């Protein structure tokens, strides 16, 4: 990731958690706080501890799930840091999926006004998205990720071996973010995913590594140009405004983040087509690829237009001029849009059939 003095490497491949040499250049002190959860700790915590046996390693094990991504649980990390008298040279290591990465990163951003952290993402979604780019934070009952900070890790070690213990639903959720990269700026990659989705779902190692590398490169290019989301980085939020509303409206954890984003991307494609920007044949391709990945494309029945609008109003992409959406002109061509038609948005939110022009 090229960010000047905040640049850092992203390593991708099997067996990386045990490679001591990959950690050492990025740890400045002797104190390490391993932040993980109840699911991941029994699987991989020992491998990390063994790789870092020369350091003072303490750990905090959090409950697993999006429902626990909040300020109360975050305090468990601060408690562990303070009880063990960790100083400003300490390093937090996030071992887990996106929830752990976001929470450990936010704790690192705010403990003693900022300490180092390293990302060890163990889910596909975290490896291709949340571990890269420096967004950290927690949820609030009224809005997802509304409390947070930008804080870049010292490095990212994406050990593809950890994907072997990932259940199929979580794997599909990660594929949603991979599809996103094709949609926002890489039509060739989207076509590759159409041809190789079965291999990706079957966890073919070469296909996984290629998809992770290409996704990380896409995100790195965008973040390097717009680290704090003043412009182009907003494209990474394709599907997220709709998706975050679904996650909040259904209760955190009932829909996985990737599932909600997949539905949000389908809704963004629908709204783009209603405006005449996106060809209906491309909408069909998007829906077909989401289906092939085992992802939903329709929001839950409990979410009507009024509820969507209520929750979308509490969104990080809203500004003084209203809500900005990420929409599509074509597969591989996304844009930040404020001049969409409100009535067409309502039709998309209410799932009204779209008129298909010849």
C-alpha positions in Angstrom: 0.0 0.0 0.0 1.7 3.2 -1.2 0.9 6.0 1.4 4.2 7.7 1.8 5.5 7.3 5.3 2.4 5.2 6.2 3.0 2.7 3.4 3.0 -1.0 4.3 3.3 -4.4 2.6 0.4 -6.8 2.0 1.6 -10.5 2.0 -0.7 -13.1 0.5 -0.2 -16.9 0.6 -0.4 -20.1 2.6 1.3 -20.5 6.0 2.1 -16.8 6.7 0.9 -16.8 10.3 4.0 -18.8 11.3 6.6 -16.7 9.5 8.4 -14.8 12.2 10.4 -12.8 9.7 7.3 -11.2 8.2 6.3 -9.7 11.6 9.7 -8.5 12.9 10.3 -5.5 10.7 6.9 -4.0 11.8 7.1 -4.4 15.5 9.0 -1.5 17.2 8.6 -2.5 20.9 8.5 -5.7 23.0 4.8 -5.7 24.0 2.2 -7.3 21.8 -1.5 -7.5 22.4 -3.2 -10.3 20.3 -6.8 -9.4 19.7 -8.9 -12.3 18.5 -12.3 -14.0 19.1 -13.7 -17.2 20.5 -13.9 -18.9 17.2 -10.5 -18.1 15.7 -8.4 -18.3 18.9 -8.5 -22.1 19.2 -7.5 -22.5 15.6 -4.7 -20.0 15.0 -3.7 -18.1 18.2 -1.0 -20.7 19.1 0.7 -20.3 15.7 0.9 -16.6 16.1 2.2 -16.9 19.7 4.9 -19.4 18.6 6.0 -17.1 15.8 6.3 -14.2 18.3 7.9 -16.2 21.2 10.6 -13.6 21.6 8.1 -10.9 22.6 5.8 -10.3 25.6 2.5 -11.5 24.1 -0.8 -11.0 25.9 -4.2 -11.6 24.5 -7.8 -10.6 24.7 -10.4 -13.0 23.3 -13.7 -11.3 22.3 -17.1 -12.8 21.5 -17.6 -13.6 17.9 -20.0 -11.7 15.6 -21.1 -8.4 14.3 -23.5 -8.0 17.2 -20.4 -7.5 19.5 -18.8 -4.8 17.4 -19.7 -2.0 19.8 -18.2 0.3 22.4 -18.9 -1.9 25.4 -16.9 -4.8 23.9 -14.2 -2.4 22.6 -13.5 -1.5 26.2 -12.3 -5.1 26.8 -9.3 -4.3 24.6 -8.5 -1.1 26.5 -8.9 -3.0 29.8 -6.3 -5.6 28.7 -3.9 -2.9 27.5 -4.1 -0.9 30.7 -4.0 -3.9 33.1 -0.9 -5.1 31.4 0.6 -1.6 31.4 1.2 -1.5 27.7 3.2 1.6 26.5 3.2 3.6 23.4 5.7 1.3 21.7 3.3 -1.7 21.9 1.7 -3.3 18.9 -1.8 -4.8 18.6 -2.3 -7.7 16.3 -5.8 -8.4 14.9 -6.3 -12.1 14.3 -9.8 -12.7 12.8 -12.3 -11.3 10.4 -13.5 -7.8 9.7 -15.0 -7.2 13.1 -11.8 -8.0 14.9 -9.7 -6.0 12.4 -12.0 -3.0 12.7 -12.1 -3.1 16.6 -8.4 -3.8 17.1 -7.5 -1.1 14.6 -9.8 1.4 16.4 -8.3 0.5 19.7 -4.8 1.0 18.2 -5.8 4.3 16.8 -7.1 5.6 20.1 -4.9 4.0 22.8 -2.5 6.6 24.0 -3.5 8.6 20.9 -2.3 6.0 18.5 -0.1 2.8 18.6 0.9 0.3 15.9 -1.2 -2.6 14.8 -0.9 -5.5 12.3 -3.7 -7.2 10.4 -4.0 -11.0 10.3 -7.3 -11.4 8.4 -8.7 -14.9 8.6 -11.9 -14.5 6.4 -12.0 -13.9 2.7 -13.9 -10.6 3.2 -11.3 -9.3 5.5 -8.4 -10.4 3.3 -9.8 -8.6 0.2 -11.4 -5.6 1.9 -11.5 -4.6 5.5 -7.9 -5.4 6.5 -6.6 -3.0 3.7 -7.0 0.7 3.7 -7.0 1.8 7.3 -10.7 2.1 8.1 -11.4 1.1 11.7 -14.4 1.5 14.0 -17.4 0.1 15.8 -21.2 0.1 15.2 -23.8 2.2 16.9 -27.4 1.0 17.3 -28.5 3.8 14.9 -25.8 3.2 12.3 -23.1 0.9 11.1 -19.4 2.0 11.4 -20.4 5.5 12.5 -17.8 5.6 15.2 -14.2 5.2 14.0 -10.9 6.5 12.7 -8.5 6.2 9.8 -5.5 4.3 11.1 -3.2 2.3 8.8 -1.7 -1.0 9.8 2.0 -1.6 9.8 1.5 -4.7 7.6 -1.2 -7.2 6.4 -0.5 -10.9 6.4 -3.3 -12.7 4.5 -2.7 -16.4 5.2 -4.9 -18.2 2.7 -4.7 -21.4 4.7 -7.1 -19.9 7.2 -9.8 -20.0 4.5 -9.9 -23.8 4.7 -11.8 -23.5 8.0 -14.2 -20.8 6.7 -17.8 -22.0 6.3 -19.4 -21.6 2.8 -21.7 -18.7 3.8 -18.7 -16.7 5.0 -16.8 -17.5 1.9 -19.6 -16.3 -0.3 -19.8 -13.1 1.8 -16.2 -12.5 1.0 -16.8 -13.1 -2.7 -19.3 -10.2 -2.7 -16.5 -7.8 -2.1 -14.4 -9.4 -4.8 -17.3 -8.9 -7.3 -17.4 -5.3 -6.2 -13.9 -4.6 -7.4 -14.9 -5.8 -10.9 -18.0 -3.6 -10.9 -16.4 -0.4 -9.8 -13.4 -0.4 -12.1 -12.3 -3.7 -13.7 -14.7 -5.1 -16.3 -12.0 -7.7 -17.3 -11.8 -9.0 -13.7 -15.6 -9.2 -13.6 -15.5 -11.4 -16.7 -12.8 -13.5 -15.1 -15.0 -14.1 -12.1 -17.9 -15.1 -14.4 -15.6 -17.8 -15.9 -14.0 -18.9 -12.6 -16.7 -18.6 -9.9 -16.9 -22.4 -9.4 -13.1 -22.6 -8.8 -13.3 -19.7 -6.4 -16.2 -21.3 -4.4 -14.3 -24.6 -4.3 -11.3 -22.7 -2.8 -8.9 -23.5 -5.5 -5.6 -22.0 -4.1 -4.4 -20.4 -7.3 -7.8 -18.8 -8.1 -8.1 -17.6 -4.5 -4.6 -16.0 -4.5 -5.2 -14.3 -7.8 -8.6 -12.9 -6.7 -7.2 -11.7 -3.4 -4.2 -10.1 -5.1 -6.3 -8.3 -7.8 -8.8 -7.1 -5.2 -6.1 -5.7 -2.9 -4.4 -4.0 -5.8 -7.6 -2.4 -6.9 -8.3 -1.1 -3.3 -4.7 -0.1 -2.8 -4.7 2.1 -6.0 -7.9 3.8 -4.9 -6.8 4.4 -1.3 -3.4 5.7 -2.3 -5.2 8.3 -4.4 -7.8 9.2 -1.8 -6.8 7.9 1.7 -9.6 9.7 3.7 -12.5 9.3 1.2 -12.8 12.9 0.0 -13.5 11.7 -3.5 -12.7 8.5 -5.5 -12.4 6.2 -2.4 -16.2 6.5 -2.0 -16.5 4.1 -5.0 -15.4 1.3 -2.7 -18.8 1.8 -1.0 -20.8 0.4 -4.0 -23.8 -1.4 -2.5 -22.8 -0.4 1.1 -25.4 2.4 1.7 -28.2 -0.1 0.9 -26.3 -2.9 2.6 -25.6 -1.1 5.8 -29.3 -0.2 6.1 -30.1 -3.9 5.8 -27.6 -4.9 8.4 -28.9 -2.2 10.8 -32.5 -2.8 10.1 -32.4 -6.6 10.5 -30.1 -6.5 13.6 -26.4 -6.7 13.4 -25.2 -10.3 12.5 -28.5 -11.6 11.0 -27.3 -10.7 7.5 -23.6 -11.1 7.0 -21.9 -7.9 5.7 -21.1 -9.5 2.3 -24.7 -10.7 1.9 -26.0 -7.2 2.6 -23.5 -5.6 0.2 -24.4 -8.1 -2.5 -28.0 -7.1 -2.3 -27.0 -3.5 -2.2 -25.0 -3.9 -5.4 -28.0 -5.5 -7.1 -30.2 -2.5 -5.9 -27.6 -0.1 -7.2 -27.6 -1.8 -10.5 -31.4 -1.7 -10.6 -31.5 2.0 -9.8 -28.8 2.7 -12.4 -30.8 0.9 -15.0 -34.0 2.8 -14.1 -32.1 6.0 -15.0 -31.0 4.5 -18.3 -27.3 4.6 -17.3 -26.7 0.8 -17.1 -27.8 -1.6 -19.7 -30.4 -4.2 -18.6 -28.2 -6.9 -20.0 -25.5 -5.8 -17.5 -28.0 -6.0 -14.7 -28.8 -9.6 -15.7 -25.0 -10.4 -15.7 -24.6 -8.9 -12.2 -27.6 -10.8 -10.8 -26.4 -14.0 -12.4 -22.9 -13.7 -10.9 -24.3 -12.9 -7.5 -26.5 -16.0 -7.7 -23.5 -18.1 -8.9 -21.6 -16.9 -5.8 -24.5 -18.0 -3.6 -25.4 -14.5 -2.6 -28.8 -12.8 -2.2 -29.9 -10.0 -4.5 -33.2 -9.1 -2.9 -33.6 -7.3 0.5 -35.6 -8.9 3.3 -39.4 -8.4 3.3 -39.1 -6.5 6.6 -37.3 -3.7 4.8 -39.7 -1.3 3.0 -38.9 1.9 1.3 -39.6 4.0 4.4 -37.4 2.0 6.6 -34.6 2.0 4.0 -34.7 5.8 3.8 -34.8 6.2 7.5 -31.6 4.2 7.9 -29.8 5.4 4.8 -30.1 9.0 6.1 -27.6 8.0 8.9 -24.8 7.2 6.4 -21.2 8.4 6.2 -21.7 9.3 2.6 -24.4 11.8 3.4 -23.3 15.4 3.4 -24.8 18.9 3.5 -26.4 18.3 0.1 -28.0 15.0 1.0 -27.2 11.3 0.4 -24.7 10.3 -2.2 -25.0 6.9 -3.8 -22.5 4.8 -5.8 -24.1 3.9 -9.1 -23.0 2.3 -12.4 -22.7 3.5 -16.0 -21.5 0.0 -17.0 -19.8 -3.0 -15.5 -16.4 -1.6 -14.5 -17.6 2.1 -14.5 -18.9 3.3 -11.2 -19.6 6.9 -10.1 -20.5 8.9 -7.0 -24.0 10.3 -7.7 -26.1 12.9 -6.0 -28.5 13.8 -8.9 -30.4 10.5 -9.0 -34.2 10.6 -9.2 -35.9 10.3 -5.8 -39.0 8.6 -7.3 -36.8 6.0 -9.0 -35.0 5.4 -5.8 -38.3 4.8 -4.1 -39.2 2.3 -6.8 -36.0 0.4 -6.2 -36.4 0.4 -2.5 -40.0 -0.9 -2.8 -38.9 -3.5 -5.4 -41.3 -2.3 -8.0 -40.7 -3.9 -11.5 -38.6 -1.8 -13.8 -39.7 -1.0 -17.3 -37.4 -2.6 -19.8 -36.9 -0.6 -22.9 -36.2 -2.3 -26.2 
